[in-house]
Amino acid sequence: MLGRQRADGCVQLTAGPGHARALARAAVDAGADVVVAWGGDGTINEVASALTHGRAALGIVPMGSGNGLAREIGAPAGHARALAAALR
């Protein structure tokens, strides 16, 4: 999917609670400009908390069961459209 968007980056999967936060911090430490949280409200919360007061932007691809935050902010439905919006 990143290739279709002509974006340079990597995809990392979480292994359990708290792991998304650690991955996001590592991405910021490595110089990421954008960190995309692909998941539900819990995953998005973990990633967002790691980006607080930093320079990296948060992108959201809503894939959870509720997606309350994504709905509230108007994130596009569908992973391809949401990823494209996050990377713009």
Summary of the structure (lengths in Angstrom):
residues: 88
radius of gyration: 12.1
end to end distance: 14.1
largest distance: 31.2
contacts: 231
relative contact order: 0.19
helix: 42%
strand: 14%
